[in-house]
Amino acid sequence: MAPHRDRLLFISICIAIATVSARTSPGIHNQQPRINDGVSSETHITNKMVVTNAHGNSASLNKICGKTDHPELCIATVSPFLKGKATVDKAFIASVEAASSFGQHALGEVKKMTQKSSPEMRSTYKDCIGFYQTALDSFRKTLEAESGHDLGTMKTQLSSAITWIETCNDEFAESSEGPSPLEALANKLQSMTSDSLAIIDQM
């Protein structure tokens, strides 16, 4: 009987240890990578890599965006707009659509600021509305040129968009208000547009 009691005692100790370990160990869900803010639920970025994508585009999209100046931003903004397999052409279209979408957001912010601006600064804000609208028109023309694979026009229109966005910043720099309150939005939009230009070089 003694060996039997010893075996039962050993089993009881093992169960007790396993129970304590289960209570103190972190749960599986707590170890999941966190999805970045502003990124589609299809994609999250860890260590500069796309770790999941509905179309299995991890390697191809990383390769394309890895040749831009802002690979993480490229991955995060292109992925939600990507349709199908991540080819260079499709990634380019997605990058321009992403820039256009963000440009619409930036334009909305400019319009809100215009309504709250002082009378002496109102003309500067109104000028910026025009600049951002022209930049958005450049994105539209870029996509039209892409359908004919007109690389020259695509580059010209994207470069034009960057210039118009910077022109808004310059107007604020020359005004009494100083640095543009849109600088953060402008910098991101210019970076996204720059990435689109870098993708053209891969075509």
MDTraj code that builds the backbone (N, CA, C; nanometers):
import mdtraj as md
import numpy as np

residues = "MET ALA PRO HIS ARG ASP ARG LEU LEU PHE ILE SER ILE CYS ILE ALA ILE ALA THR VAL SER ALA ARG THR SER PRO GLY ILE HIS ASN GLN GLN PRO ARG ILE ASN ASP GLY VAL SER SER GLU THR HIS ILE THR ASN LYS MET VAL VAL THR ASN ALA HIS GLY ASN SER ALA SER LEU ASN LYS ILE CYS GLY LYS THR ASP HIS PRO GLU LEU CYS ILE ALA THR VAL SER PRO PHE LEU LYS GLY LYS ALA THR VAL ASP LYS ALA PHE ILE ALA SER VAL GLU ALA ALA SER SER PHE GLY GLN HIS ALA LEU GLY GLU VAL LYS LYS MET THR GLN LYS SER SER PRO GLU MET ARG SER THR TYR LYS ASP CYS ILE GLY PHE TYR GLN THR ALA LEU ASP SER PHE ARG LYS THR LEU GLU ALA GLU SER GLY HIS ASP LEU GLY THR MET LYS THR GLN LEU SER SER ALA ILE THR TRP ILE GLU THR CYS ASN ASP GLU PHE ALA GLU SER SER GLU GLY PRO SER PRO LEU GLU ALA LEU ALA ASN LYS LEU GLN SER MET THR SER ASP SER LEU ALA ILE ILE ASP GLN MET".split()
xyz = np.array([
    [0.0817, -0.1212, 0.0000],
    [0.0000, 0.0000, 0.0000],
    [0.0854, 0.1268, 0.0000],
    [0.2051, 0.1162, 0.0632],
    [0.2900, 0.2352, 0.0727],
    [0.3248, 0.2905, -0.0651],
    [0.3652, 0.2035, -0.1604],
    [0.3949, 0.2576, -0.2936],
    [0.2743, 0.3250, -0.3572],
    [0.1547, 0.2701, -0.3325],
    [0.0332, 0.3302, -0.3883],
    [0.0113, 0.4702, -0.3316],
    [0.0283, 0.4828, -0.1950],
    [0.0090, 0.6139, -0.1324],
    [0.1140, 0.7130, -0.1840],
    [0.2362, 0.6649, -0.2036],
    [0.3421, 0.7534, -0.2539],
    [0.3098, 0.8031, -0.3947],
    [0.2539, 0.7142, -0.4762],
    [0.2193, 0.7521, -0.6126],
    [0.1078, 0.8561, -0.6138],
    [0.0073, 0.8370, -0.5265],
    [-0.1021, 0.9351, -0.5167],
    [-0.0496, 1.0699, -0.4692],
    [0.0430, 1.0668, -0.3733],
    [0.1002, 1.1907, -0.3224],
    [0.1758, 1.2633, -0.4337],
    [0.2515, 1.1881, -0.5151],
    [0.3288, 1.2466, -0.6247],
    [0.2365, 1.3110, -0.7285],
    [0.1252, 1.2414, -0.7615],
    [0.0291, 1.2952, -0.8588],
    [-0.0343, 1.4227, -0.8069],
    [-0.0677, 1.4261, -0.6775],
    [-0.1304, 1.5445, -0.6173],
    [-0.0372, 1.6645, -0.6234],
    [0.0919, 1.6400, -0.5971],
    [0.1894, 1.7489, -0.6015],
    [0.2017, 1.8037, -0.7436],
    [0.2033, 1.7143, -0.8431],
    [0.2137, 1.7569, -0.9835],
    [0.0953, 1.8415, -1.0257],
    [-0.0249, 1.7993, -0.9810],
    [-0.1470, 1.8749, -1.0142],
    [-0.1416, 2.0129, -0.9524],
    [-0.0950, 2.0204, -0.8275],
    [-0.0865, 2.1492, -0.7581],
    [0.0104, 2.2429, -0.8286],
    [0.1258, 2.1902, -0.8719],
    [0.2252, 2.2717, -0.9412],
    [0.1698, 2.3222, -1.0739],
    [0.1002, 2.2348, -1.1472],
    [0.0431, 2.2729, -1.2773],
    [-0.0618, 2.3818, -1.2612],
    [-0.1426, 2.3732, -1.1546],
    [-0.2479, 2.4724, -1.1300],
    [-0.1875, 2.6078, -1.1014],
    [-0.0840, 2.6116, -1.0149],
    [-0.0185, 2.7388, -0.9821],
    [0.0463, 2.7991, -1.1059],
    [0.1095, 2.7132, -1.1876],
    [0.1754, 2.7618, -1.3093],
    [0.0755, 2.8223, -1.4063],
    [-0.0415, 2.7604, -1.4210],
    [-0.1445, 2.8108, -1.5129],
    [-0.1967, 2.9459, -1.4692],
    [-0.2034, 2.9653, -1.3338],
    [-0.2564, 3.0923, -1.2835],
    [-0.1570, 3.2062, -1.2990],
    [-0.0283, 3.1761, -1.2923],
    [0.0733, 3.2813, -1.2941],
    [0.1284, 3.3084, -1.4326],
    [0.1131, 3.2137, -1.5283],
    [0.1661, 3.2331, -1.6631],
    [0.0753, 3.3247, -1.7427],
    [0.1318, 3.4147, -1.8287],
    [0.0473, 3.5029, -1.9098],
    [-0.0328, 3.4243, -2.0110],
    [-0.1539, 3.4699, -2.0387],
    [-0.2420, 3.4012, -2.1329],
    [-0.1925, 3.4181, -2.2743],
    [-0.2408, 3.3321, -2.3612],
    [-0.1998, 3.3357, -2.5008],
    [-0.2386, 3.4670, -2.5650],
    [-0.3581, 3.5173, -2.5316],
    [-0.4058, 3.6389, -2.5959],
    [-0.3210, 3.7583, -2.5583],
    [-0.2615, 3.7567, -2.4382],
    [-0.1792, 3.8687, -2.3968],
    [-0.0473, 3.8742, -2.4721],
    [-0.0126, 3.7670, -2.5412],
    [0.1144, 3.7625, -2.6103],
    [0.0997, 3.7962, -2.7588],
    [-0.0213, 3.8241, -2.8054],
    [-0.0427, 3.8543, -2.9461],
    [0.0169, 3.9899, -2.9807],
    [0.0778, 4.0042, -3.1008],
    [0.1298, 4.1347, -3.1426],
    [0.0174, 4.2353, -3.1487],
    [0.0500, 4.3589, -3.1177],
    [-0.0507, 4.4645, -3.1183],
    [-0.0624, 4.5250, -3.2568],
    [-0.1846, 4.5461, -3.3000],
    [-0.2073, 4.6079, -3.4300],
    [-0.1821, 4.7574, -3.4183],
    [-0.1026, 4.8112, -3.5116],
    [-0.0706, 4.9528, -3.5092],
    [-0.1954, 5.0370, -3.5331],
    [-0.2016, 5.1514, -3.4646],
    [-0.3124, 5.2430, -3.4856],
    [-0.3134, 5.2918, -3.6289],
    [-0.4331, 5.3002, -3.6860],
    [-0.4460, 5.3528, -3.8206],
    [-0.4144, 5.2539, -3.9306],
    [-0.3906, 5.1277, -3.8950],
    [-0.3602, 5.0259, -3.9955],
    [-0.4763, 4.9292, -4.0036],
    [-0.5073, 4.8849, -4.1255],
    [-0.6152, 4.7894, -4.1458],
    [-0.5977, 4.6668, -4.0579],
    [-0.7092, 4.6050, -4.0173],
    [-0.7035, 4.4857, -3.9339],
    [-0.6402, 4.3687, -4.0080],
    [-0.6236, 4.3828, -4.1416],
    [-0.5575, 4.2776, -4.2171],
    [-0.4076, 4.2758, -4.1895],
    [-0.3550, 4.3864, -4.1370],
    [-0.2109, 4.4015, -4.1319],
    [-0.1674, 4.4521, -3.9962],
    [-0.0588, 4.3965, -3.9424],
    [0.0096, 4.4615, -3.8320],
    [0.1584, 4.4439, -3.8496],
    [0.2330, 4.5408, -3.7978],
    [0.3750, 4.5473, -3.8257],
    [0.4540, 4.5164, -3.6999],
    [0.5465, 4.4232, -3.7095],
    [0.6347, 4.3905, -3.5995],
    [0.7757, 4.3775, -3.6549],
    [0.8697, 4.4499, -3.5930],
    [1.0088, 4.4466, -3.6390],
    [1.0200, 4.4764, -3.7884],
    [0.9448, 4.5807, -3.8302],
    [0.9501, 4.6306, -3.9675],
    [0.9027, 4.5289, -4.0709],
    [0.8239, 4.4304, -4.0298],
    [0.7748, 4.3296, -4.1239],
    [0.6240, 4.3178, -4.1152],
    [0.5586, 4.2966, -4.2285],
    [0.4172, 4.2635, -4.2254],
    [0.4068, 4.1175, -4.1842],
    [0.3376, 4.0906, -4.0721],
    [0.3326, 3.9531, -4.0242],
    [0.2059, 3.8814, -4.0639],
    [0.1068, 3.9533, -4.1164],
    [-0.0111, 3.8850, -4.1682],
    [-0.0784, 3.9730, -4.2716],
    [-0.1332, 3.9109, -4.3731],
    [-0.2024, 3.9841, -4.4774],
    [-0.2979, 3.8889, -4.5468],
    [-0.4167, 3.9373, -4.5766],
    [-0.5206, 3.8506, -4.6314],
    [-0.4779, 3.7848, -4.7623],
    [-0.3900, 3.8512, -4.8377],
    [-0.3495, 3.7975, -4.9671],
    [-0.2114, 3.7318, -4.9623],
    [-0.1539, 3.7153, -4.8444],
    [-0.0232, 3.6543, -4.8322],
    [0.0859, 3.7373, -4.8958],
    [0.0789, 3.8700, -4.8796],
    [0.1694, 3.9613, -4.9481],
    [0.2924, 3.9992, -4.8675],
    [0.3188, 3.9312, -4.7570],
    [0.4270, 3.9710, -4.6677],
    [0.5571, 3.9956, -4.7407],
    [0.6098, 3.8937, -4.8071],
    [0.7418, 3.9027, -4.8691],
    [0.7446, 4.0033, -4.9835],
    [0.6463, 3.9969, -5.0720],
    [0.6481, 4.0837, -5.1895],
    [0.6293, 4.2304, -5.1522],
    [0.5380, 4.2592, -5.0593],
    [0.5155, 4.3987, -5.0197],
    [0.6345, 4.4535, -4.9431],
    [0.6947, 4.3705, -4.8583],
    [0.8135, 4.4144, -4.7870],
    [0.9271, 4.4455, -4.8835],
    [0.9400, 4.3663, -4.9876],
    [1.0456, 4.3889, -5.0862],
    [1.0239, 4.5207, -5.1591],
    [0.8996, 4.5471, -5.1979],
    [0.8669, 4.6711, -5.2692],
    [0.8869, 4.7924, -5.1786],
    [0.8282, 4.7874, -5.0602],
    [0.8377, 4.9013, -4.9678],
    [0.9783, 4.9169, -4.9105],
    [1.0531, 4.8074, -4.9094],
    [1.1893, 4.8145, -4.8589],
    [1.2810, 4.9003, -4.9436],
    [1.2392, 4.9308, -5.0661],
    [1.3191, 5.0141, -5.1560],
    [1.2737, 5.1602, -5.1547],
    [1.1839, 5.1946, -5.0620],
    [1.1415, 5.3330, -5.0459],
    [1.2170, 5.3961, -4.9291],
    [1.1990, 5.5253, -4.9099],
    [1.2664, 5.5947, -4.7998],
    [1.1974, 5.5734, -4.6653],
    [1.0723, 5.5273, -4.6696],
    [0.9955, 5.5098, -4.5460],
    [0.9246, 5.3739, -4.5502],
    [0.9996, 5.2638, -4.5364],
    [0.9406, 5.1299, -4.5547],
    [0.8255, 5.0990, -4.4603],
    [0.8358, 5.1385, -4.3342],
    [0.7265, 5.1090, -4.2405],
    [0.6000, 5.1851, -4.2776],
    [0.6155, 5.3130, -4.3089],
    [0.5008, 5.3935, -4.3502],
    [0.4410, 5.3384, -4.4778],
    [0.5250, 5.2991, -4.5703],
    [0.4791, 5.2412, -4.6972],
    [0.3937, 5.1173, -4.6731],
    [0.4441, 5.0255, -4.5917],
    [0.3698, 4.9028, -4.5629],
    [0.2357, 4.9344, -4.4973],
    [0.2389, 5.0217, -4.3981],
    [0.1186, 5.0514, -4.3211],
    [0.0107, 5.1201, -4.4039],
    [0.0518, 5.2054, -4.4980],
    [-0.0463, 5.2814, -4.5761],
    [-0.0884, 5.2107, -4.7045],
    [0.0015, 5.1352, -4.7643],
    [-0.0302, 5.0665, -4.8909],
    [-0.1188, 4.9450, -4.8668],
    [-0.0883, 4.8684, -4.7630],
    [-0.1566, 4.7408, -4.7412],
    [-0.3098, 4.7507, -4.7387],
    [-0.3687, 4.8488, -4.6693],
    [-0.5160, 4.8548, -4.6668],
    [-0.5794, 4.8832, -4.8034],
    [-0.5024, 4.9406, -4.8946],
    [-0.5566, 4.9760, -5.0269],
    [-0.5194, 4.8740, -5.1347],
    [-0.4406, 4.7751, -5.0965],
    [-0.3916, 4.6774, -5.1933],
    [-0.5018, 4.5798, -5.2328],
    [-0.5168, 4.5591, -5.3618],
    [-0.6180, 4.4667, -5.4140],
    [-0.5474, 4.3502, -5.4831],
    [-0.5588, 4.2332, -5.4242],
    [-0.4953, 4.1161, -5.4828],
    [-0.3479, 4.1055, -5.4484],
    [-0.2754, 4.0322, -5.5296],
    [-0.1332, 4.0059, -5.5058],
    [-0.0514, 4.1333, -5.5180],
    [0.0496, 4.1465, -5.4337],
    [0.1306, 4.2683, -5.4284],
    [0.2354, 4.2708, -5.5391],
    [0.1925, 4.3121, -5.6573],
    [0.2870, 4.3385, -5.7645],
    [0.3311, 4.4849, -5.7527],
    [0.4346, 4.5215, -5.8247],
    [0.4822, 4.6608, -5.8200],
    [0.3733, 4.7559, -5.8688],
    [0.3071, 4.7210, -5.9788],
    [0.2024, 4.8085, -6.0330],
    [0.0867, 4.8264, -5.9346],
    [0.0429, 4.7159, -5.8740],
    [-0.0689, 4.7243, -5.7794],
    [-0.0289, 4.7976, -5.6517],
    [0.0945, 4.7787, -5.6090],
    [0.1421, 4.8501, -5.4902],
    [0.1496, 4.9998, -5.5188],
    [0.1890, 5.0346, -5.6417],
    [0.1950, 5.1763, -5.6780],
    [0.0560, 5.2384, -5.6742],
    [-0.0406, 5.1724, -5.7377],
    [-0.1777, 5.2243, -5.7375],
    [-0.2281, 5.2404, -5.5945],
    [-0.2026, 5.1403, -5.5117],
    [-0.2466, 5.1460, -5.3724],
    [-0.1793, 5.2612, -5.2985],
    [-0.0519, 5.2864, -5.3285],
    [0.0200, 5.3944, -5.2603],
    [-0.0366, 5.5307, -5.2970],
    [-0.0739, 5.5481, -5.4229],
    [-0.1313, 5.6763, -5.4663],
    [-0.2726, 5.6929, -5.4092],
    [-0.3490, 5.5853, -5.4082],
    [-0.4831, 5.5912, -5.3484],
    [-0.4741, 5.6243, -5.1999],
    [-0.3734, 5.5681, -5.1330],
    [-0.3539, 5.5971, -4.9906],
    [-0.3174, 5.7439, -4.9698],
    [-0.2283, 5.7956, -5.0553],
    [-0.1882, 5.9359, -5.0447],
    [-0.3066, 6.0281, -5.0725],
    [-0.3863, 5.9926, -5.1718],
    [-0.5047, 6.0733, -5.2038],
    [-0.6034, 6.0739, -5.0882],
    [-0.6232, 5.9572, -5.0265],
    [-0.7138, 5.9473, -4.9125],
    [-0.6651, 6.0322, -4.7955],
    [-0.5354, 6.0240, -4.7685],
    [-0.4797, 6.1039, -4.6591],
    [-0.4824, 6.2521, -4.6947],
    [-0.4640, 6.2821, -4.8229],
    [-0.4728, 6.4210, -4.8668],
    [-0.6121, 6.4790, -4.8448],
    [-0.7145, 6.3974, -4.8676],
    [-0.8519, 6.4411, -4.8409],
    [-0.8703, 6.4723, -4.6926],
    [-0.8119, 6.3883, -4.6085],
    [-0.8175, 6.4124, -4.4641],
    [-0.7469, 6.5435, -4.4290],
    [-0.6290, 6.5642, -4.4856],
    [-0.5532, 6.6869, -4.4579],
    [-0.6309, 6.8099, -4.5048],
    [-0.6930, 6.7995, -4.6230],
    [-0.7725, 6.9110, -4.6741],
    [-0.8871, 6.9433, -4.5789],
    [-0.9500, 6.8404, -4.5245],
    [-1.0571, 6.8628, -4.4274],
    [-1.0079, 6.9373, -4.3043],
    [-0.8866, 6.9043, -4.2609],
    [-0.8284, 6.9729, -4.1451],
    [-0.7990, 7.1190, -4.1771],
    [-0.7511, 7.1446, -4.2990],
    [-0.7243, 7.2838, -4.3397],
    [-0.8535, 7.3655, -4.3372],
    [-0.9596, 7.3070, -4.3864],
    [-1.0884, 7.3780, -4.3898],
    [-1.1375, 7.4078, -4.2486],
    [-1.1192, 7.3132, -4.1560],
    [-1.1589, 7.3374, -4.0174],
    [-1.0778, 7.4510, -3.9561],
    [-0.9475, 7.4506, -3.9823],
    [-0.8608, 7.5550, -3.9282],
    [-0.8932, 7.6907, -3.9877],
    [-0.9348, 7.6917, -4.1141],
    [-0.9701, 7.8174, -4.1804],
    [-1.0860, 7.8854, -4.1083],
    [-1.1838, 7.8065, -4.0682],
    [-1.3006, 7.8621, -3.9994],
    [-1.2647, 7.9226, -3.8642],
    [-1.1577, 7.8710, -3.8016],
    [-1.1184, 7.9194, -3.6688],
    [-1.0034, 8.0202, -3.6749],
    [-0.9552, 8.0498, -3.7949],
    [-0.8368, 8.1352, -3.8083],
    [-0.8690, 8.2821, -3.7852],
    [-0.7655, 8.3582, -3.7553],
    [-0.7804, 8.5028, -3.7374],
    [-0.7987, 8.5675, -3.8749],
    [-0.8607, 8.6862, -3.8786],
    [-0.8846, 8.7523, -4.0083],
    [-0.7569, 8.7726, -4.0893],
    [-0.6449, 8.8057, -4.0210],
    [-0.5209, 8.8323, -4.0940],
    [-0.4574, 8.7051, -4.1512],
    [-0.4940, 8.5892, -4.0970],
    [-0.4372, 8.4628, -4.1458],
    [-0.5321, 8.3870, -4.2383],
    [-0.6533, 8.4352, -4.2511],
    [-0.7531, 8.3614, -4.3277],
    [-0.7124, 8.3414, -4.4736],
    [-0.6514, 8.4439, -4.5316],
    [-0.6119, 8.4316, -4.6727],
    [-0.5054, 8.3234, -4.6909],
    [-0.4161, 8.3073, -4.5920],
    [-0.3134, 8.2028, -4.5995],
    [-0.3775, 8.0654, -4.5958],
    [-0.4734, 8.0481, -4.5049],
    [-0.5431, 7.9192, -4.4969],
    [-0.6196, 7.8904, -4.6257],
    [-0.6828, 7.9928, -4.6809],
    [-0.7580, 7.9734, -4.8053],
    [-0.6654, 7.9365, -4.9204],
    [-0.5462, 7.9971, -4.9210],
    [-0.4483, 7.9601, -5.0230],
    [-0.4110, 7.8121, -5.0091],
    [-0.3950, 7.7684, -4.8839],
    [-0.3571, 7.6287, -4.8593],
    [-0.4673, 7.5323, -4.9025],
    [-0.5911, 7.5742, -4.8873],
    [-0.7011, 7.4905, -4.9375],
    [-0.6830, 7.4675, -5.0866],
    [-0.6502, 7.5748, -5.1582],
    [-0.6275, 7.5631, -5.3025],
    [-0.5075, 7.4758, -5.3349],
    [-0.4018, 7.4887, -5.2556],
    [-0.2815, 7.4079, -5.2790],
    [-0.3103, 7.2589, -5.2599],
    [-0.3827, 7.2269, -5.1527],
    [-0.4132, 7.0857, -5.1264],
    [-0.5107, 7.0296, -5.2300],
    [-0.6033, 7.1121, -5.2763],
    [-0.6945, 7.0669, -5.3813],
    [-0.6174, 7.0377, -5.5105],
    [-0.5176, 7.1218, -5.5397],
    [-0.4353, 7.0991, -5.6586],
    [-0.3517, 6.9721, -5.6428],
    [-0.3020, 6.9484, -5.5210],
    [-0.2259, 6.8257, -5.4950],
    [-0.3140, 6.7031, -5.5163],
    [-0.4379, 6.7104, -5.4694],
    [-0.5312, 6.5992, -5.4886],
    [-0.5583, 6.5768, -5.6371],
    [-0.5651, 6.6844, -5.7129],
    [-0.5851, 6.6725, -5.8570],
    [-0.4643, 6.6045, -5.9222],
    [-0.3448, 6.6302, -5.8662],
    [-0.2244, 6.5650, -5.9175],
    [-0.2284, 6.4152, -5.8925],
    [-0.2809, 6.3745, -5.7774],
    [-0.2950, 6.2308, -5.7491],
    [-0.3915, 6.1660, -5.8493],
    [-0.5002, 6.2382, -5.8798],
    [-0.5980, 6.1857, -5.9764],
    [-0.5329, 6.1686, -6.1137],
    [-0.4574, 6.2689, -6.1563],
    [-0.3906, 6.2633, -6.2874],
    [-0.2839, 6.1539, -6.2896],
    [-0.2220, 6.1286, -6.1742],
    [-0.1217, 6.0221, -6.1654],
    [-0.1854, 5.8869, -6.1954],
    [-0.3024, 5.8626, -6.1348],
    [-0.3710, 5.7352, -6.1559],
    [-0.4185, 5.7222, -6.3009],
    [-0.4594, 5.8334, -6.3607],
    [-0.4993, 5.8297, -6.5014],
    [-0.3797, 5.7939, -6.5895],
    [-0.2642, 5.8517, -6.5581],
    [-0.1433, 5.8240, -6.6357],
    [-0.0968, 5.6803, -6.6164],
    [-0.1229, 5.6249, -6.4985],
    [-0.0801, 5.4871, -6.4709],
    [-0.1520, 5.3886, -6.5614],
    [-0.2755, 5.4172, -6.5942],
    [-0.3511, 5.3253, -6.6801],
    [-0.2856, 5.3116, -6.8172],
    [-0.2123, 5.4163, -6.8601],
    [-0.1393, 5.4090, -6.9865],
    [0.0089, 5.3842, -6.9654],
    [0.0459, 5.3579, -6.8419],
    [0.1857, 5.3313, -6.8040],
    [0.2771, 5.4457, -6.8475],
    [0.2275, 5.5680, -6.8313],
    [0.3031, 5.6884, -6.8675],
    [0.3883, 5.7305, -6.7473],
    [0.5060, 5.6717, -6.7351],
    [0.5900, 5.6931, -6.6170],
    [0.6316, 5.8393, -6.6020],
    [0.6575, 5.9064, -6.7132],
    [0.6997, 6.0465, -6.7077],
    [0.5935, 6.1346, -6.6443],
    [0.4692, 6.1198, -6.6897],
    [0.3589, 6.1987, -6.6343],
    [0.3342, 6.1622, -6.4888],
    [0.3458, 6.0358, -6.4572],
    [0.3254, 5.9917, -6.3189],
    [0.4253, 6.0605, -6.2255],
    [0.5516, 6.0625, -6.2660],
    [0.6548, 6.1274, -6.1846],
    [0.6303, 6.2782, -6.1745],
    [0.5929, 6.3384, -6.2852],
    [0.5693, 6.4834, -6.2872],
    [0.4551, 6.5219, -6.1938],
    [0.3463, 6.4464, -6.2001],
    [0.2297, 6.4788, -6.1178],
    [0.2571, 6.4567, -5.9686],
    [0.3287, 6.3516, -5.9344],
    [0.3601, 6.3272, -5.7931],
    [0.4571, 6.4324, -5.7396],
    [0.5536, 6.4702, -5.8207],
    [0.6463, 6.5765, -5.7807],
    [0.5713, 6.7081, -5.7624],
    [0.4738, 6.7314, -5.8476],
    [0.3914, 6.8511, -5.8378],
    [0.3129, 6.8517, -5.7065],
    [0.2591, 6.7362, -5.6690],
    [0.1836, 6.7269, -5.5429],
    [0.2721, 6.7633, -5.4240],
    [0.3936, 6.7121, -5.4227],
    [0.4875, 6.7438, -5.3145],
    [0.5144, 6.8938, -5.3092],
    [0.5315, 6.9543, -5.4273],
    [0.5598, 7.0983, -5.4347],
    [0.4444, 7.1816, -5.3804],
    [0.3204, 7.1456, -5.4168],
    [0.2052, 7.2226, -5.3700],
    [0.1884, 7.2120, -5.2188],
    [0.2139, 7.0947, -5.1652],
    [0.2044, 7.0760, -5.0190],
    [0.3097, 7.1611, -4.9485],
    [0.4305, 7.1654, -5.0063],
    [0.5386, 7.2447, -4.9470],
    [0.5101, 7.3941, -4.9595],
    [0.4431, 7.4334, -5.0666],
    [0.4086, 7.5743, -5.0866],
    [0.3207, 7.6251, -4.9733],
    [0.2313, 7.5408, -4.9262],
    [0.1468, 7.5780, -4.8115],
    [0.2344, 7.6038, -4.6890],
    [0.3271, 7.5132, -4.6620],
    [0.4177, 7.5325, -4.5486],
    [0.4972, 7.6621, -4.5614],
    [0.5408, 7.6925, -4.6837],
    [0.6208, 7.8136, -4.7077],
    [0.5405, 7.9394, -4.6781],
    [0.4129, 7.9390, -4.7139],
    [0.3298, 8.0568, -4.6879],
    [0.3187, 8.0849, -4.5386],
    [0.3056, 7.9791, -4.4601],
    [0.2993, 7.9977, -4.3159],
    [0.4336, 8.0463, -4.2612],
    [0.5409, 7.9937, -4.3155],
    [0.6745, 8.0332, -4.2686],
    [0.7000, 8.1814, -4.2938],
    [0.6408, 8.2339, -4.4003],
    [0.6593, 8.3752, -4.4347],
    [0.5597, 8.4663, -4.3642],
    [0.4635, 8.4071, -4.2944],
    [0.3602, 8.4865, -4.2267],
    [0.3999, 8.5159, -4.0822],
    [0.3177, 8.5960, -4.0176],
    [0.3438, 8.6314, -3.8770],
    [0.3162, 8.5140, -3.7841],
    [0.2423, 8.4130, -3.8328],
    [0.2070, 8.2993, -3.7485],
    [0.3223, 8.2013, -3.7325],
    [0.4178, 8.2068, -3.8264],
    [0.5352, 8.1203, -3.8141],
    [0.5139, 7.9846, -3.8775],
    [0.5733, 7.8778, -3.8175],
    [0.5647, 7.7434, -3.8772],
    [0.4209, 7.7000, -3.9021],
    [0.4002, 7.6260, -4.0072],
    [0.2662, 7.5811, -4.0440],
    [0.2080, 7.4863, -3.9404],
    [0.0828, 7.5092, -3.8976],
    [0.0163, 7.4150, -3.8073],
    [-0.0178, 7.2833, -3.8777],
    [0.0025, 7.2825, -4.0094],
    [-0.0245, 7.1620, -4.0891],
    [0.1027, 7.0819, -4.1160],
    [0.2131, 7.1209, -4.0535],
    [0.3424, 7.0622, -4.0877],
    [0.3462, 6.9104, -4.0705],
    [0.2884, 6.8596, -3.9612],
    [0.2904, 6.7149, -3.9376],
    [0.2122, 6.6407, -4.0464],
    [0.0947, 6.6929, -4.0807],
    [0.0152, 6.6322, -4.1882],
    [0.0898, 6.6404, -4.3212],
    [0.1488, 6.7567, -4.3461],
    [0.2199, 6.7782, -4.4714],
    [0.3392, 6.6838, -4.4841],
    [0.4139, 6.6688, -4.3756],
    [0.5314, 6.5814, -4.3789],
    [0.4928, 6.4370, -4.4100],
    [0.3836, 6.3895, -4.3481],
    [0.3401, 6.2523, -4.3737],
    [0.2946, 6.2356, -4.5175],
    [0.2176, 6.3321, -4.5667],
    [0.1671, 6.3229, -4.7037],
    [0.2825, 6.3297, -4.8039],
    [0.3807, 6.4141, -4.7773],
    [0.4966, 6.4222, -4.8659],
    [0.5770, 6.2920, -4.8631],
    [0.5885, 6.2321, -4.7464],
    [0.6605, 6.1045, -4.7346],
    [0.5886, 5.9942, -4.8120],
    [0.4558, 5.9899, -4.7999],
    [0.3772, 5.8907, -4.8732],
    [0.3944, 5.9096, -5.0240],
    [0.3932, 6.0361, -5.0675],
    [0.4084, 6.0658, -5.2100],
    [0.5488, 6.0304, -5.2584],
    [0.6476, 6.0566, -5.1740],
    [0.7854, 6.0195, -5.2058],
    [0.7990, 5.8684, -5.2230],
    [0.7291, 5.7929, -5.1401],
    [0.7321, 5.6469, -5.1523],
    [0.6700, 5.6023, -5.2844],
    [0.5640, 5.6702, -5.3261],
    [0.5035, 5.6377, -5.4562],
    [0.6043, 5.6596, -5.5693],
    [0.6809, 5.7682, -5.5600],
    [0.7833, 5.7952, -5.6613],
    [0.8894, 5.6845, -5.6607],
    [0.9241, 5.6366, -5.5422],
    [1.0245, 5.5302, -5.5320],
    [0.9735, 5.3994, -5.5919],
    [0.8431, 5.3771, -5.5822],
    [0.7860, 5.2548, -5.6399],
    [0.7879, 5.2629, -5.7938],
    [0.7699, 5.3837, -5.8482],
    [0.7786, 5.3984, -5.9941],
    [0.9138, 5.3502, -6.0453],
    [1.0182, 5.3780, -5.9691],
    [1.1540, 5.3387, -6.0110],
    [1.1714, 5.1878, -6.0181],
    [1.0758, 5.1127, -5.9613],
    [1.0831, 4.9667, -5.9662],
    [1.0060, 4.9080, -6.0843],
    [0.9385, 4.9956, -6.1599],
    [0.8572, 4.9477, -6.2718],
    [0.9436, 4.9172, -6.3944],
])
top = md.Topology()
chain = top.add_chain()
for i, resn in enumerate(residues, 1):
    res = top.add_residue(resn, chain, resSeq=i)
    for name in ("N", "CA", "C"):
        top.add_atom(name, md.element.get_by_symbol(name[0]), res)
traj = md.Trajectory(xyz[None], top)
